[in-house]
């Protein structure tokens, strides 16, 4: 059994997700936005959890900005490096952040783990599978825990919509393919997106199917 804490953080209210195993007391954080360090350390201390991994669903500043602070804090308090994971196609965005409209500096950080499609992310009873879901960026991923019925969809799938494809690395055709892949998951799957309210796969299937049909019809006419 896992526990999930969703913390809307920062100017874009990024859903920073803290997933923990209350028995093993191990935890993973996904998409740590600035300024989440204080809240994360409070949540970890209150539950007696130890952070073992930090992941980014993609490399935009509002999903990785607190990585450097987290690694420094972890090194100070545990005398070891905190592993950081991201898809290799978004690795450069952590090493050389492009803050775009960020209202504060975004520190660089060097990832230590590549998250490729099909990889397993485990800590105690936490058991995510990496799904490569490009479209928002080339290296966007979603994290799926089948046993928990949980999908962390980053900026790929939102309640009633999808992530922007007009930023560097965006690709509308790839986004539709990624949405089509997520649409095949169990309709009861709980979806925590990168921003905004939670949803379920079954709630989103109608508009995803319609978007894919529209794409096919448009291609047939061209």
C-alpha positions as CSV (number, residue, x, y, z in Angstrom):
1,X,0.0,0.0,0.0
2,X,1.3,3.4,-0.9
3,X,0.4,6.9,0.2
4,X,0.3,9.9,-2.1
5,X,0.6,13.5,-1.2
6,X,-0.1,16.1,-3.9
7,X,1.3,19.6,-3.2
8,X,0.4,22.4,-5.6
9,X,3.6,24.5,-5.6
10,X,5.0,27.7,-7.2
11,X,3.6,30.3,-9.6
12,X,2.2,27.7,-12.0
13,X,0.8,25.5,-9.2
14,X,2.8,22.5,-10.2
15,X,1.5,19.3,-8.7
16,X,4.5,18.1,-6.8
17,X,3.8,14.5,-5.9
18,X,5.3,12.7,-2.9
19,X,4.7,9.0,-3.0
20,X,5.7,6.9,0.0
21,X,5.7,3.4,1.4
22,X,4.5,3.8,5.1
23,X,5.9,0.4,6.1
24,X,9.4,0.7,4.5
25,X,9.3,4.5,5.1
26,X,10.8,5.2,1.7
27,X,9.5,7.9,-0.6
28,X,9.9,9.3,-4.2
29,X,9.2,12.8,-5.2
30,X,8.0,13.6,-8.7
31,X,8.3,17.1,-10.4
32,X,9.8,19.1,-7.4
33,X,9.0,22.7,-8.3
34,X,10.4,25.8,-6.6
35,X,9.7,26.4,-3.7
36,X,8.8,22.9,-2.5
37,X,11.9,22.1,-0.3
38,X,10.4,23.3,3.0
39,X,7.0,21.6,2.4
40,X,8.6,18.3,1.3
41,X,11.0,18.2,4.2
42,X,8.1,18.8,6.6
43,X,5.9,16.1,5.0
44,X,8.8,13.6,5.1
45,X,9.6,14.4,8.7
46,X,6.0,14.2,9.8
47,X,5.7,10.7,8.3
48,X,9.2,9.5,9.1
49,X,9.8,8.9,5.5
50,X,13.3,9.0,3.8
51,X,13.5,10.4,0.3
52,X,15.3,7.9,-2.0
53,X,14.7,9.3,-5.5
54,X,13.6,12.5,-7.3
55,X,12.1,12.3,-10.8
56,X,11.0,14.8,-13.4
57,X,8.3,13.9,-15.9
58,X,10.0,16.4,-18.2
59,X,12.6,19.1,-18.1
60,X,10.7,22.4,-17.9
61,X,11.6,24.7,-15.1
62,X,8.4,24.3,-13.2
63,X,8.9,20.6,-12.9
64,X,12.6,20.4,-11.9
65,X,13.5,23.7,-10.3
66,X,13.9,22.4,-6.8
67,X,16.1,19.5,-7.8
68,X,19.4,21.2,-6.9
69,X,18.1,22.3,-3.4
70,X,16.8,18.8,-2.7
71,X,20.1,17.2,-3.6
72,X,22.1,19.7,-1.5
73,X,19.7,19.1,1.5
74,X,19.9,15.3,1.1
75,X,23.7,15.4,0.9
76,X,23.9,17.5,4.1
77,X,21.5,15.4,6.1
78,X,22.2,11.9,4.8
79,X,25.8,12.2,3.5
80,X,24.9,10.6,0.2
81,X,23.8,11.7,-3.3
82,X,20.1,11.8,-4.1
83,X,19.5,10.0,-7.4
84,X,17.7,12.1,-10.0
85,X,15.9,10.7,-12.9
86,X,14.6,12.1,-16.2
87,X,14.2,10.7,-19.8
88,X,17.5,11.1,-21.7
89,X,15.9,13.3,-24.3
90,X,15.1,15.9,-21.6
91,X,18.4,15.4,-19.8
92,X,19.8,18.6,-21.3
93,X,17.0,20.7,-19.8
94,X,18.2,19.9,-16.3
95,X,21.8,20.4,-17.1
96,X,21.2,23.7,-18.9
97,X,17.8,25.0,-17.7
98,X,16.0,27.4,-20.0
99,X,13.8,29.3,-17.6
100,X,11.6,31.0,-20.2
101,X,9.2,33.1,-18.1
102,X,10.4,31.8,-14.7
103,X,10.2,34.5,-12.1
104,X,13.4,33.3,-10.4
105,X,16.7,31.6,-11.3
106,X,16.5,27.9,-12.1
107,X,19.6,26.0,-10.8
108,X,21.2,23.4,-13.0
109,X,21.5,19.8,-11.8
110,X,23.0,16.7,-13.3
111,X,20.7,13.7,-13.6
112,X,22.0,10.4,-12.5
113,X,19.4,8.0,-13.9
114,X,17.9,7.7,-17.3
115,X,14.2,6.9,-17.4
116,X,13.5,5.0,-20.6
117,X,10.3,3.5,-21.7
118,X,9.5,0.4,-19.8
119,X,11.9,1.0,-17.0
120,X,10.7,0.1,-13.5
121,X,11.0,2.6,-10.6
122,X,10.7,0.8,-7.3
123,X,11.0,1.7,-3.6
124,X,9.4,-0.5,-1.1
125,X,5.8,-1.1,-2.4
126,X,6.1,1.8,-4.9
127,X,6.3,0.2,-8.3
128,X,6.1,2.6,-11.3
129,X,6.6,1.8,-14.9
130,X,8.0,4.5,-17.1
131,X,5.8,5.3,-20.2
132,X,7.5,7.5,-22.8
133,X,4.8,10.0,-23.7
134,X,6.4,12.7,-25.9
135,X,4.5,15.7,-27.3
136,X,4.9,18.4,-24.7
137,X,8.7,17.8,-24.9
138,X,10.7,15.1,-26.7
139,X,11.5,13.3,-23.4
140,X,8.2,13.7,-21.6
141,X,7.2,10.6,-19.5
142,X,4.3,9.4,-17.5
143,X,4.6,7.1,-14.5
144,X,2.2,4.2,-14.1
145,X,1.7,2.0,-11.0
146,X,-0.8,-0.7,-12.2
147,X,-1.2,-2.2,-8.7
148,X,-2.1,1.1,-7.2
149,X,-4.2,2.2,-10.2
150,X,-2.2,5.4,-10.4
151,X,-0.9,7.5,-13.3
152,X,1.3,10.6,-12.9
153,X,0.8,12.1,-16.4
154,X,3.0,15.2,-16.1
155,X,2.1,17.8,-18.8
156,X,0.8,15.2,-21.2
157,X,-2.8,14.5,-20.0
158,X,-4.8,17.0,-18.0
159,X,-8.5,17.0,-16.9
160,X,-10.2,17.8,-20.1
161,X,-7.1,18.6,-22.1
162,X,-3.4,18.1,-22.9
163,X,-0.1,19.9,-22.5
164,X,1.1,22.6,-24.8
165,X,2.9,21.6,-28.0
166,X,4.0,25.0,-29.1
167,X,7.1,25.2,-26.9
168,X,10.6,24.0,-27.9
169,X,10.4,20.2,-28.2
170,X,6.7,20.1,-28.6
171,X,5.0,17.9,-31.3
172,X,1.3,17.8,-31.7
173,X,1.3,14.5,-33.6
174,X,3.4,12.9,-30.9
175,X,1.1,14.3,-28.3
176,X,-1.9,12.6,-29.9
177,X,0.0,9.3,-30.1
178,X,0.9,9.6,-26.4
179,X,-2.7,10.4,-25.5
180,X,-3.9,7.3,-27.5
181,X,-1.4,5.2,-25.5
182,X,-2.7,6.5,-22.1
183,X,-6.2,6.0,-23.2
184,X,-5.7,2.2,-23.3
185,X,-5.1,2.1,-19.5
186,X,-7.8,0.9,-17.2
187,X,-10.6,3.5,-17.2
188,X,-10.6,3.4,-13.4
189,X,-6.9,4.6,-13.3
190,X,-6.5,7.7,-11.1
191,X,-4.6,10.4,-13.0
192,X,-2.6,13.1,-11.2
193,X,-1.5,15.6,-13.9
194,X,1.3,18.1,-13.7
195,X,-1.1,20.9,-13.0
196,X,-4.8,21.2,-12.0
197,X,-7.3,18.8,-10.7
198,X,-7.1,15.0,-10.7
199,X,-9.1,12.9,-13.1
200,X,-9.5,9.3,-14.3
201,X,-8.7,7.7,-17.6
202,X,-12.3,6.8,-18.2
203,X,-13.3,10.5,-17.8
204,X,-11.0,11.5,-20.6
205,X,-11.5,8.8,-23.2
206,X,-14.3,10.4,-25.2
207,X,-12.4,13.6,-26.1
208,X,-9.2,11.7,-26.7
209,X,-10.9,9.3,-29.1
210,X,-12.5,12.3,-30.9
211,X,-9.2,14.0,-31.2
212,X,-7.6,10.9,-32.7
213,X,-10.5,10.4,-35.1
214,X,-10.2,14.0,-36.2
215,X,-6.5,13.6,-36.9
216,X,-7.1,10.4,-38.9
217,X,-9.9,12.1,-41.0
218,X,-7.7,15.1,-41.6
219,X,-4.8,12.9,-42.8
220,X,-7.1,11.0,-45.1
221,X,-8.2,14.2,-46.8
222,X,-4.7,15.5,-47.3
